[in-house]
Amino acid sequence: MGPVRRLSLVTDEGRDPMRERQAGALRVAIATQDMKELNAHFGSARRFAVYDVTREEWNLVEALAFDDVSDENGEHRTEGDDRITPKVEALKGCHLLFCLAIGGPSAAKLVSAKIYPLKVPQPQSIQDVLLRTQVMLRTCPPPWVRKLLAEAGVAKPSFEDDD
């Protein structure tokens, strides 16, 4: 597999391979072919858009690009042809990964790296994915996301109505 190409926004502070997570943010990766929509299976994704998402905003952290990807025919690759591990390594530091589909072995590798894959039934814009993530953070995240937020050191918001 060729090297991973990383496109990062450079600030005055300099360049980090994967910059520090924004305080209180959930780091989210989105499998994409075009950087506009969530429209790829994990194994065949040519790109991953990585964002820090808070209850109030989101910021693009970086875009990861891969030249050597699996196709979507469901067939297993030849023995020793590992195209998944480099993706998992490049995504380390993310909390959630949104994709159209993912195989069991790939999902297991992600979970062991503390990255939780979420399958979405049909393509949608990256903006819609980020908006839905914010709504989930603002309202009542499921227990497994609350645990993830606590492990990530994200401040524990009150999920009760503010009256």
PyMOL commands that set and color helices and strands:
alter all, ss='L'
color gray80, all
select helices_A, chain A and resi 85-91+104-112+126-138+143-151
alter helices_A, ss='H'
color red, helices_A
select strands_A, chain A and resi 5-8+26-32+37-38+47-53+58-65+96-99+116-119+124-125
alter strands_A, ss='S'
color yellow, strands_A
deselect
rebuild
show_as cartoon
